[in-house]
Amino acid sequence: MSQGLNCRILVKQHLSDRWAEWFGGLHVQNLPTGEALLFGTVPDHAALYGILTHMRDLDVQILSVDANPVDLPESQAEMPAK
């Protein structure tokens, strides 16, 4: 097994589900407060930084980021970040 990151990213605006692919396959949940929560597992810090860079490039305002190490099966750890 290898280490990945279990991530939760809160952003200031609602996002459509089609953005999940742009954000490394994270799930998108729009909240009643007008914010959106992206959550899921990424293989490493580089993948997380790639997602955050996409958000910056798209002018998505990030409110918070929470990332905690998690053990990944080898097959999931080898998945490339989008």
Beta strands, then each sheet from edge to edge (+ up, - down):
strand 1: 2-11
strand 2: 27-30
strand 3: 36-42
strand 4: 62-72
sheet 1: 2+ 3- 1+ 4-
end
